[in-house]
Amino acid sequence: MADLVKDLVCGMEIDPATAAATSEYKGVTYYFCAEGCKQEFDANPTKFLNGASAAEQPAAAAPSPKRWWEFWRS
């Protein structure tokens, strides 16, 4: 099974070998499930690369939830 990648626009996981469309931005190739997602990315790539899209958020970007015992600490 091939490694899946995430479409930055819609969040769908796709196989790069069968992606409907690709775009290259700053030397990196991005894969899309449909031509519409590619066109939306091409119109404003920084919108999707700077975290404006919930589809691709790094794990470290989200604050850690409190553990149950931390609610009673001062």
C-alpha positions in Angstrom: 0.0 0.0 0.0 1.3 3.4 -0.9 1.9 6.2 1.6 -1.1 8.5 1.6 -0.8 12.3 1.5 -3.4 14.9 2.6 -5.1 17.3 0.2 -4.4 20.6 1.9 -7.7 22.1 0.7 -10.3 19.5 1.7 -8.3 17.2 4.0 -8.9 14.1 2.0 -6.2 11.4 2.1 -5.1 10.4 -1.4 -2.5 8.2 -3.1 0.1 10.5 -4.8 0.3 8.0 -7.7 -3.4 8.4 -8.5 -3.9 12.1 -7.5 -6.3 14.0 -9.8 -4.0 17.1 -9.8 -0.7 18.4 -8.5 0.9 21.8 -7.9 4.4 22.8 -7.3 5.1 25.6 -4.9 8.5 26.7 -3.7 10.0 23.4 -4.9 7.5 21.2 -3.1 4.9 19.1 -4.9 1.4 19.1 -3.5 -1.3 16.5 -4.4 -5.0 17.1 -4.8 -8.1 14.9 -5.0 -9.7 17.1 -7.7 -9.0 19.9 -10.0 -11.1 22.3 -7.9 -8.9 21.8 -4.9 -5.8 22.4 -7.0 -7.3 25.7 -8.3 -8.2 26.9 -4.9 -4.7 26.1 -3.6 -3.1 27.8 -6.7 -5.2 31.0 -6.1 -3.7 31.4 -2.6 -1.2 28.8 -1.5 -0.1 30.6 1.7 -3.7 30.4 3.0 -3.3 26.7 3.2 0.3 26.5 4.1 0.1 29.0 7.0 -2.5 27.0 8.9 -5.6 28.8 7.8 -7.0 25.4 6.7 -8.0 22.9 9.4 -7.1 20.2 6.9 -3.4 20.3 7.7 -2.4 21.4 11.2 0.8 20.3 12.8 0.3 18.4 16.0 2.5 20.9 17.9 0.3 23.8 16.9 -2.6 22.7 19.1 -2.4 23.4 22.8 -2.2 20.3 24.9 -5.4 19.6 26.8 -5.3 19.6 30.5 -5.1 16.3 32.3 -7.9 15.6 34.8 -5.6 16.3 37.8 -4.4 19.6 36.5 -7.8 21.2 37.1 -7.2 21.1 40.8 -3.7 22.6 40.7 -3.3 26.3 41.3 
